[in-house]
Amino acid sequence: MQERQLAPIYIEKDKEGWRLDHFLVARFSDFSRSSLSKFIAQGHITVNSSAAKASLRLRSGDVVSLSLPPPEPSELAAEKVSFDILFEDEHLLLINKPPGLVVHPGCGHKSGTLAHGLLYHLQDLPGADAGRPGIVHRLDKDTSGILIVAKTEMALRGLMAEFQQRKIEKVYHAILLRTPELHEGRIVAPLGRHPVARQKMAIQQHGKYAATQWAVQEQYANGWCLAEVRIETGRTHQIRVHLSSTGCPVAGDVLYGGTVTSNTAINVKRQMLHASTLQFTHPASGEELRFTAPLWHDMKDVLTALRGLSL
């Protein structure tokens, strides 16, 4: 597998003086700081066609080029992992991911992931050599809901193009710890990796464009609410960060201010966020498809408890 050449980046005046590694971390939120530092050290990232140190101070007009190395071969093994199948044909698979299931292996999650389970269900999937068998997009570990899996290379390319071109409609449902003052609205705020807490994302002036729409569907006696959320982009932790920034974090989201204390009447054990609906074009037939994943029982139980609260 060959290196992947990314489009060159031309440094503008407002980035002059930035360290190369700091600029790359802000620009590429999908990569960790350690991965980017490794790419620089190995010569995969150059400035003006020359090798550079991580501490290099950028100047206006500099050209940063990236040739990403191919992924290391995966030793992913098939494992029996439970998930609900919503739809399947010869090209794709749609599942309802349960909460607590990690999508693909990573630090601290070497087995028992959805990727392992997909190889058990379907032995020959595109992307398996890179540890991402058929995986087109992802959900956070404690976010439940609908996911598309590609069964062929053609389906993988087609679906990934739809996501990149923002042609897929994505609808979520979230239980929030506070009802927004406006019952519907839109947040446009760029997102990037948090400068200190690397496991978090944050609203960053020079981050990637991100847009989220919300509409309150139900309000409860304790001030919480159920909101329908539509995302126009698909940034890491996008819904969680955007809603938290309004003072209305997702219930149970300890990373972004949604902690529910043990003395609260409502029993919340994970972030109350569910990917409900996906609408997309079938990569082979061209048919417009729409699928909805039912809520998992824990989120249903929380809603039942909220609806039973006295006003």
N, C-alpha and C positions, 0 to 999 in steps of 0.2 A: 504494500500500500504506500502511495507516494505522500509527500508532505502536502499540506493544504495551504495554498497561497491566499492570504487575505488582501483586500484592497488597501493600497498604501494610505497612510493618514498624513495629511499636511497640517503642520502645527501653525495655529493662528496666533495672533498677537496676545490674546488673553491667556494663552497657555505658556507664554514665554517665562522661563525661570523655574518651571515645574521640574522635579526630578523625573527621570524616565519611568522608574518603577511606580511612583505615585500616580503619574498620568495614566499608565496602563491599568492600574487597579481601579481607578475611577471610570475608565472607558469600557473595560471588559469585566462586568460584574459576574459573568458566568464562570470566570476562572478565579482560583484562589490566589492570594499574594505569593504563596510559595511556588505555585505552578508557573506564574509569570516570571518570577525571579529565576527559576530553573531554565525557562525558555531563553531568557536574556543571557545567562551564563553559558548555555549551549550554542549560542549564536543564531538561534531561530528568529531573534528580533534584532533588527539593525536600524541605525540612524544614518541617513544619507549613504546607504549601501555599505556602511562600515560597522563592524562589531562595536558594541557600546557597553559601558558599565551601568548598573542599575542606578547609580548616583549621578549619572550625566544630567546636567541642566539643559533643558530644551531651549531652542531659540526659534523665533518666528521664521517660518520658511523651511524648517527641518522636515524631512520626510521619514516617517517611521514605517518600516516594512515588517510584516510578520509572515513567516512560513512555519505553520504549526506542524510538529512531528505527527506521524500516524499513531493512533492509539496502540498501547501495548496489547499483545494477544491476550484474550480473556480465557480464564480457566473455569468459566461458569459451568456449574453442574446442574442438571435437572433435579428439582425437588418438588414434592407435592405441597402446594400452597393453595389455600382456599380463597376463591373470589367468585362472584356471581357473574355469569355470562348473560348479557342482554341481547346480543345479536352476533351471528357468525355466518360468513359465507367464505368462498375460496380466496377472497382478497383481504378481508379485514375481520377484526374481532372487537366487540365493544364490551367492556366489563364495568361492573359497579365495584370500585375498590373499597374494601372495608377500612375503617380507621385503624391506625397502628401499623399498616402494611407499608414498608419502604418500597419505592418503585424499582430502584436498581442499586447494586452494591456500591458501597462507599465506606468512608471511615467509620468503623464501629458496626457496620452492617455487611458482613461478608457472606451471609447465607440467609435463607428464609425470605428473600425479597420477591417482589412480583416477577422480576426478570427470571429468577430461578423457577418460579411456578409456570411461567409461559413456556420455558423449554420442556417442562414436564408435559404440558398440554399439547404443545406443538414443537416437534423436535427441530424442524428446519425453518428458521426465521431470519430475515435480513437483519444485519447489525449484531448478530450473536457474537461474532469475533471481537467486537469492541465492548462486549458486556452489556449491550442494550438491545436485546432481541425484540425486534418489531416495535420498539417504543418510539412513538412519535412525539409525545409530550409527557409531562409528569404532573403529579400532585404531591404536596407535602405529606409526610408520614401520617400526620393526624388529621389531614383533610380527606374526607371520603368522597366517593362519587365516580362519575363517568370518565372513562379513559378509552381512547382508540389505540388499537394495536394493528400494525400492518403485517400481513402474512406473506407479501411478495415485495421484491425490490421496487416494482412499478408502483404499488400502493404506497410504499414508504416515501418515495420521491414525491408522488402526487399530494399526499396528505401533508408532508412537511412544507411543500410549496404553499398550500392553502393556509397553513398557520403563519408562515412568514409574510404572506400577502394580506393577512388579517381578513380572510374570507370566511372564517369559521365563527359562528355565533356561539358564545360561551355564557351560560347563565348559572349563577351560584345562588345558594340560600345561606344566610348567616344569621345567627342569633347574636345581637349586640347588647353590651352592658348598659348602653344609654340610647335613648331615642333621639335621632338627629333633630335639630330645630326645624330644618326643612325636610319634609317627608319624601322628597326626591331631589336628586341633584347629580352633579358630575364633578369629579375631581381630576384635574390634570396637573400632575406633579412628577418631575423626573426622578428616577430611582437609581441608586447605586449601592455598592457595598458600604456598610457602616465603617467609618474610618478607624474605629477602635475595636468594637465588638464584631469580629469578622463573621460570626454566625448570623448576623443580622443584616437586613437591608435598611436603607434610610432615604429620605427625600434629599437629593443632592442637586445643587445648581447645575452641575455638568454631567448629571446622570442620563440614563436613557429615558426617552419619552414614554410616559405611561398615563393611561386614562381609564377611569373607573366610573360607572354609573350605579346609583342605588335608588331603591324605592321601598319605603316602609310598607309592609303588608299587614302586620299585626302589632299592637302595642299591649303591654302587660302592666299589671298593678305595681310591680316593683321598679318600673321605669325602663325595663328591657324592651327589646322589640325584635321582630323577625323581618329581615330585609331581603329583597331580591337584588342581586348584584350582577351587573353585566360588565365584562371587561373587554375593552377595545384592543388592548395589548396583553401580553402574557409574561410579564416580568416576575422574577422570583419574589414571593411573598407580597405581591402587588396589593391584593385586597386587604391583607392584614395591616400593611403599613399605611395605606391610604385611609382606611377607616379609623385606625388608631390616631392618625393625625388630626381627625375631626373631633377627637374626644369620645369616640364611640367604638372602642375596641371590640373585637370578636370575643364572645364569652369563652373563657378557658384558654385563651391565647396568652400564656405566661411570658412569652418573648416580647410582646408588644402591648403590655399593660392590661390584659384581659383576665388577670388572675381572679378566680372565684374562691373566696375563703371557705373553710370547712364549716363555719357556723351559718352559712347561707342556706336557706331552705331548699334551694335548687341544687341538685347533685350534678355537677359538671366535671367530667374526668378528662376531657380533651377539648381542643378548639372546635367550636360549633360552626363549622364551615363545610358545606357540601356542594360539590359540582353536580348540578341538577340536570342540565340540558346541553347537548351539542347539536348544532345544525351545520351540515357540510355537504359537499358534492362528492358522490361516490367516485373514487379515482378511476374505476374501470367503466362503469355504465353511464356516468355523467348525471345520474339521478340525484335530486336534492333529497337528503335524508335528515330526519330529526328524531333524536332519541332522548328519553328522560330516564334518569336513574332514581328509584325511590330512596327516601331517607333511610339511613340505618337506624336500628331500634333505639340506640342511645340518644340520638337527636330527637326522635319521636317522643321518647320518655320525657326529655327536658321540655318540649313543647306542651305536652299534656300537663305537666306540673305547672308551667307558666299560665296556661289557660285556666287552671283551677284556682289561681290566687284570687283572694277577695279584693275588691276595689276599695 
